[in-house]
């Protein structure tokens, strides 16, 4: 008998969701892999039979390995009906699909969940996982919804902003009044009404809660269903991210937060590229950096190993990662840096004008926004960006872990922000590494203009080699649009502010520095 594929509409509350089933053959029982995704708009006008044929070909590697595959269009996308409101219905819809699979004659009692990006988030929200879910592969997504929306209280236009607009009620609101600059409107609380012609309740609530510790982030609109989704999963979890993914820091947080039992069964893999995972989109090639190139059909191997049918492609309890610029895969506990190297940013002080109506821009979203890494514009091209170069490194230096920075600053505004971007200066240009943004009120809620204070910055995990003769570049500004909503230089909830004002911000260079986690042990040639 030949492999086959067929479709059904799985009933959920208020909608029927288009679902394709791919089987090695009819009449047998199989372990079943579930995928759910909203990125199926091209299939909306396709005949269902054509979709089934495409999916059978796409998932042939699963079918050949003896798995059934269940692939579903998320609510309001592709051939599924209902309205797409990002995240809001995914728990009920995901649990309904799992329950439906359990009733099918092909199901052998073993469920496996796989997905990347939003296709991973639809599985996070179904936690805690039922006993018949034997393993999961969750790629390029963070289970904490706050990190999808904010960094230190700054709304991530470059990650969540345009993406949310494209997702929201895609079928029922075809025309939206949107350009990226809409995120500069004041007050920003008017955004959804202006763009969609109606208030999007979930989005409006997100704009009211920039504080990570706010109880809102434990509610449905705040992603509370996915909070700590895998911390005590008790089953093998394969996490995958990239050093220039949009969720790098959050995925590392999930890994560090696993209980001992789950971590011993699980693995984290970090490739060297952006959210796409594709080397062709990067400014610098990294040999064998793509997952498929380096590890083949790793997801099949991962689930097979769980079922006792072979060796795991990754060491459990460890991090497998690509060390950039030395260009090789490594596997260890990752946190092995044994010294911190502090590098001062210079002498004296520098003052610049920050105008929130004309924010600075940078190339590459690095690890917190779409865009990955990129070669940077030359330094000193804008009046509101301060560029500082370190001395050349006297020997090859391996940086591994979380880089930190500290700025001593002052401002003539009651509140403002500072943005720090770190780049590696190579012969072919200055390549972006990491960035962070923070505001004075996070350190001193009652700040008085003119006062000096120390602000600290923490960059997402990285592993890269600085070669002898190379140096680092540190750019300091107070904005990075369209990655983050510009700070208005006023105190209070950003989304309710109706006006902005110019600030004059100062950095005391001689009391400011970056701090690198350095591995000083001898490395193999």
C-alpha positions in Angstrom: 0.0 0.0 0.0 1.1 3.5 -0.8 1.4 6.5 1.6 -1.8 8.6 1.5 -3.0 12.0 2.6 -6.6 13.3 3.3 -8.2 16.3 4.9 -10.9 16.9 7.4 -12.4 20.0 9.2 -11.8 19.5 12.9 -14.6 21.2 14.9 -13.5 23.8 17.5 -15.4 26.3 19.5 -16.8 28.7 17.0 -14.8 27.5 14.0 -13.8 24.5 11.9 -10.1 24.1 11.2 -8.7 22.6 8.0 -6.5 19.6 8.9 -4.4 17.4 6.7 -3.5 13.8 7.7 -0.5 12.1 6.1 -0.1 8.3 6.7 2.5 5.7 5.7 -0.5 3.5 4.7 -4.1 3.0 5.7 -5.2 0.5 8.4 -2.1 0.7 10.7 -1.4 2.6 13.8 1.4 5.2 14.1 3.1 7.6 16.4 1.8 11.0 15.4 3.5 14.3 14.9 1.3 17.4 15.2 2.0 20.7 13.4 -0.2 23.8 13.6 0.6 27.1 11.7 -1.0 30.3 10.5 1.4 30.8 7.7 -0.8 29.1 5.0 -2.4 32.0 3.2 -1.2 30.8 -0.2 -3.4 27.7 0.4 -6.6 29.7 0.9 -7.8 29.4 -2.7 -6.1 26.0 -3.4 -8.2 22.8 -3.9 -7.9 20.7 -0.7 -6.7 17.7 -2.8 -3.7 19.8 -4.0 -2.8 20.8 -0.5 -2.9 17.2 0.6 -0.5 16.2 -2.2 1.9 19.0 -1.3 1.9 18.0 2.3 2.4 14.4 1.6 5.5 15.3 -0.4 6.7 17.8 2.2 6.3 15.4 5.1 7.6 12.3 3.1 10.6 12.0 5.5 8.2 11.6 8.5 6.0 9.1 6.6 9.1 7.1 5.5 10.2 6.9 9.1 6.9 5.4 10.2 5.1 8.5 11.6 1.7 9.9 10.9 1.6 13.7 10.5 -1.3 15.9 11.4 -1.0 19.4 9.9 -3.6 22.1 10.7 -4.3 25.6 9.5 -4.7 27.9 12.5 -8.1 29.6 13.0 -8.8 32.3 10.5 -5.9 31.4 8.2 -5.6 29.4 5.0 -8.7 27.2 4.7 -9.8 27.4 8.3 -12.6 29.6 9.2 -13.1 32.0 12.1 -11.1 35.1 13.0 -7.4 35.1 13.6 -6.5 37.0 16.7 -2.9 36.2 17.5 -2.5 33.6 20.3 -6.0 34.1 21.8 -7.7 30.8 20.6 -4.6 28.6 20.3 -5.0 26.7 23.6 -8.5 25.6 23.0 -7.8 24.8 19.3 -4.6 22.9 20.1 -6.2 20.8 22.8 -9.2 20.1 20.6 -6.8 18.8 17.9 -5.0 16.6 20.3 -8.3 15.2 21.5 -9.4 14.6 17.9 -6.2 12.7 17.1 -6.7 10.4 20.1 -9.9 9.2 18.5 -8.5 8.4 15.1 -7.9 4.8 14.0 -4.3 5.5 13.0 -3.2 6.8 16.4 -1.0 4.4 18.4 -0.9 6.3 21.7 2.2 8.4 21.2 2.0 12.1 20.4 4.9 14.3 19.4 4.7 18.1 19.0 6.8 20.0 16.5 6.8 23.6 15.4 8.9 26.7 14.9 8.2 30.4 15.7 4.4 30.9 16.0 4.2 27.2 15.2 6.0 26.5 18.5 3.8 28.9 20.5 0.7 27.0 19.6 2.2 24.0 21.5 3.5 26.0 24.5 -0.1 27.1 25.3 -1.3 23.4 25.5 1.0 22.8 28.5 1.0 21.0 30.9 1.5 18.2 28.4 -0.8 15.1 28.6 0.8 11.8 29.4 0.7 10.5 25.8 2.8 13.4 24.6 6.2 11.7 24.6 8.5 14.5 23.2 8.5 17.9 21.6 10.7 20.0 19.3 10.1 23.7 19.8 12.1 26.0 17.6 12.8 29.8 17.5 10.1 30.9 20.0 10.0 32.1 23.5 7.2 30.9 25.8 7.1 34.2 27.7 4.8 36.6 25.8 6.4 39.7 27.4 9.6 39.0 25.5 7.7 38.9 22.3 6.4 42.4 22.9 8.9 44.3 25.1 12.5 44.7 26.1 12.9 46.6 29.4 9.6 48.4 28.9 10.2 49.3 25.2 7.7 47.9 22.8 9.3 45.9 20.0 8.0 47.4 16.8 10.6 45.4 14.8 9.4 42.1 16.2 5.8 42.2 17.2 4.5 45.4 15.6 4.1 44.8 11.9 3.7 41.1 12.5 0.6 41.6 14.7 -1.0 44.0 12.2 -0.6 41.3 9.4 -2.0 38.6 11.6 -5.0 40.4 13.2 -8.3 39.3 11.6 -6.5 38.7 8.3 -9.6 37.5 6.5 -12.2 39.8 7.9 -10.2 43.1 7.8 -8.4 42.9 4.4 -7.5 46.6 4.2 -5.6 48.1 7.1 -4.5 51.7 7.5 -0.9 50.8 8.3 2.7 51.9 7.7 5.5 51.4 10.2 5.5 55.0 11.1 2.0 54.4 12.7 3.9 53.3 15.7 5.1 56.9 16.2 1.6 58.2 16.7 0.8 59.9 20.0 -0.9 58.7 21.9 -0.1 55.2 20.8 -3.2 53.9 22.6 -5.1 55.1 19.5 -3.2 52.7 17.3 -5.6 49.8 16.9 -8.7 52.0 16.3 -6.7 54.0 13.7 -5.2 51.0 11.9 -8.0 48.4 12.2 -11.0 50.6 12.4 -11.8 49.0 15.8 -10.2 48.5 19.1 -8.3 45.2 19.4 -8.8 44.4 23.1 -5.7 42.2 23.5 -3.4 44.6 21.7 -4.7 47.6 23.6 -4.1 45.8 26.9 -0.5 44.9 25.8 0.2 48.6 25.3 -0.9 49.3 28.9 1.5 46.9 30.5 5.2 47.5 29.7 6.4 46.2 33.1 7.5 42.5 33.0 6.4 42.0 36.6 2.9 43.2 36.0 0.2 40.5 36.8 -1.2 41.1 33.3 1.5 38.8 31.9 -0.2 35.9 33.7 -3.5 36.5 32.0 -4.8 35.2 28.7 -4.1 38.5 26.8 -0.6 38.5 28.3 0.2 34.9 27.4 -0.2 33.5 30.9 -1.2 30.1 29.4 2.3 29.6 28.1 4.2 30.9 31.2 6.9 28.5 32.3 5.3 26.0 29.8 8.2 23.6 29.8 9.9 24.2 33.2 8.7 20.9 34.6 7.7 19.1 31.5 9.3 15.9 32.5 9.7 14.8 28.9 12.5 15.3 26.3 12.3 18.8 24.9 14.5 19.9 22.0 14.9 23.7 21.9 16.4 25.4 18.8 17.3 29.0 18.3 19.9 31.1 16.5 22.5 33.6 17.8 20.6 36.2 15.7 17.1 34.9 16.2 14.5 37.2 17.5 14.0 35.0 20.6 17.6 34.1 21.5 17.6 35.5 25.1 14.2 34.0 25.9 15.1 30.6 24.6 18.2 30.6 26.8 16.1 31.7 29.7 13.8 28.7 29.1 16.8 26.3 29.0 18.2 27.7 32.3 14.8 27.5 33.9 14.3 23.7 33.3 14.0 21.5 36.3 16.9 19.0 36.6 14.8 16.0 35.4 13.6 17.8 32.2 17.0 19.2 31.4 18.7 15.8 31.7 16.3 14.6 29.0 16.5 17.7 26.8 18.9 19.6 24.5 19.4 23.2 23.3 20.8 23.9 19.8 22.0 27.3 18.6 22.8 28.0 15.0 24.7 31.1 13.8 21.9 32.7 11.7 18.7 34.8 12.1 15.1 33.7 12.6 15.0 32.1 9.2 17.9 29.7 10.0 19.1 30.1 6.4 22.7 31.1 5.6 21.8 32.7 2.3 20.2 35.6 4.1 23.3 36.5 6.2 26.0 39.0 5.4 28.6 36.5 6.3 28.6 32.7 5.4 29.1 30.2 8.2 30.1 26.8 6.8 27.7 24.0 7.8 25.8 26.5 10.0 22.3 25.5 8.9 20.6 22.8 11.0 19.8 20.5 8.1 23.3 20.8 6.6 24.9 20.0 9.9 22.5 17.5 11.4 20.3 16.2 8.6 16.7 15.1 9.7 17.4 15.9 13.3 13.8 16.1 14.3 13.1 12.5 13.1 16.2 11.3 14.9 15.2 13.2 18.1 11.8 11.5 18.2 13.2 8.1 17.1 15.7 8.3 20.0 12.9 9.0 22.4 11.2 5.9 21.1 14.4 3.8 21.6 15.1 3.5 17.9 18.5 5.1 17.7 20.9 7.6 19.1 20.0 11.2 19.8 21.5 13.7 17.4 22.3 16.0 20.3 23.8 15.4 23.8 21.1 15.6 26.3 21.5 18.1 29.2 24.0 20.1 27.0 24.0 23.0 24.6 25.1 22.4 21.1 26.1 25.7 19.5 28.0 27.2 16.6 30.9 29.3 17.7 31.0 32.3 15.3 34.2 33.4 13.5 36.0 30.3 14.7 33.2 28.6 12.7 32.7 25.3 14.3 30.0 23.5 16.3 30.7 22.9 20.0 28.8 21.1 22.7 29.1 21.8 26.5 27.3 23.5 29.3 27.8 26.8 27.5 28.5 28.9 30.7 32.2 28.2 30.8 33.6 31.7 30.6 36.1 32.0 33.5 36.9 35.7 33.6 35.3 39.0 32.9 37.2 41.6 30.9 36.2 45.2 31.6 36.9 47.7 28.8 36.4 51.5 29.6 34.8 53.6 26.9 37.2 56.5 27.0 37.8 59.9 28.7 35.6 62.9 29.4 31.9 63.2 28.7 29.8 63.6 25.6 26.4 65.3 25.2 24.0 64.8 22.3 20.5 66.0 21.4 17.8 63.4 21.3 14.7 64.3 19.3 12.0 61.6 19.5 10.3 63.0 16.4 13.4 62.1 14.4 14.7 58.9 15.9 18.0 57.2 15.0 18.0 54.0 12.9 20.4 51.1 12.8 20.9 48.1 10.5 20.0 44.6 11.7 17.7 43.6 14.6 20.4 41.4 16.1 18.8 39.1 18.7 15.7 41.0 19.7 14.0 42.1 16.5 13.8 40.9 12.9 16.7 41.5 10.6 19.5 39.5 12.2 23.0 40.9 11.9 24.3 43.4 9.4 27.2 45.6 8.6 26.7 48.9 10.3 26.7 52.4 8.8 30.0 54.4 9.3 30.3 56.0 12.7 29.5 59.7 13.4 26.9 59.8 10.6 24.3 61.3 12.9 24.4 63.9 15.6 22.6 61.6 18.1 24.8 58.6 17.9 28.0 58.4 19.9 30.5 55.9 18.5 33.4 54.6 20.6 36.1 52.1 19.5 38.0 49.8 21.8 41.7 49.2 21.4 42.7 46.4 19.1 42.8 43.0 20.8 46.3 41.7 21.3 45.4 38.0 21.0 42.5 35.9 19.8 39.8 36.2 22.4 36.8 33.9 22.8 33.7 35.6 24.1 31.0 33.3 25.5 27.9 34.1 27.6 26.2 37.4 28.4 28.0 40.7 27.6 27.3 43.5 30.0 27.6 47.3 29.8 27.4 50.2 32.3 26.9 53.8 31.5 27.1 56.8 33.8 24.5 59.2 32.4 22.5 62.4 32.9 19.8 64.2 31.1 17.9 67.5 31.2 14.6 65.5 30.9 12.6 63.9 33.7 12.9 60.6 31.9 14.7 59.4 28.8 16.5 56.3 27.5 19.8 55.1 26.3 20.4 52.5 23.6 23.7 50.6 23.3 24.8 48.6 20.3 27.9 46.5 20.1 29.7 45.6 16.8 32.8 43.6 15.8 35.2 45.6 13.7 36.5 43.3 10.9 38.4 43.9 7.8 35.2 43.8 5.8 33.2 46.2 8.0 31.6 46.7 11.5 29.3 43.7 12.0 26.5 44.1 14.6 26.6 41.7 17.6 24.2 42.7 20.3 22.0 45.6 21.5 20.1 46.6 24.6 17.8 49.6 25.5 16.8 50.9 28.9 15.3 54.0 30.5 16.2 56.2 33.5 13.0 55.5 35.3 13.8 51.8 35.5 16.7 52.8 37.8 15.3 55.9 39.5 11.6 56.5 39.3 12.0 59.9 40.9 14.9 61.1 38.8 15.6 64.9 38.8 16.9 66.4 35.6 20.7 67.0 35.8 21.4 64.2 38.2 23.9 61.5 37.4 23.2 57.8 37.7 24.6 54.5 36.5 22.5 52.4 34.1 23.3 48.8 33.4 22.7 46.8 30.2 22.6 43.1 29.6 23.0 41.6 26.1 21.6 38.2 25.0 24.0 35.2 25.0 26.5 34.9 22.3 29.7 32.8 21.4 32.2 34.4 19.0 35.9 34.8 18.4 37.6 38.2 18.3 40.8 37.7 16.4 44.0 39.4 17.1 44.0 42.9 15.6 40.2 43.3 15.6 38.4 45.6 17.9 34.9 46.4 19.1 32.6 49.4 18.3 30.1 50.7 20.8 27.3 52.9 19.6 25.3 54.9 22.2 22.1 56.7 21.3 18.6 57.2 22.7 16.5 55.6 19.9 16.6 52.7 17.4 13.5 52.9 15.2 11.8 50.9 13.9 13.1 48.3 16.4 11.7 50.1 19.4 9.0 52.7 20.0 10.8 56.1 20.5 10.9 57.4 24.1 9.1 60.7 24.5 11.4 62.0 27.2 8.4 62.2 29.5 7.7 60.1 32.6 4.7 57.7 32.8 2.9 55.1 30.7 4.4 55.5 27.2 1.2 54.6 25.3 -0.9 57.3 27.0 1.6 60.2 26.3 0.3 62.8 23.9 3.4 64.9 23.4 7.2 64.4 23.2 10.0 66.8 23.8 13.7 67.1 23.0 16.3 66.0 25.5 20.0 66.6 25.9 21.6 63.4 27.1 25.1 63.0 28.5 27.4 60.0 28.9 30.4 60.1 31.2 32.7 58.0 29.2 35.4 57.6 31.8 32.9 56.0 34.2 31.3 53.8 31.5 32.4 50.4 30.2 31.5 47.1 28.6 32.3 43.8 30.2 33.1 40.6 28.2 32.8 37.0 29.5 36.1 35.5 28.3 37.2 31.9 28.0 40.9 31.9 28.6 41.6 28.2 28.5 43.6 26.9 25.6 41.5 26.0 22.6 42.2 23.3 20.0 43.5 24.5 16.7 
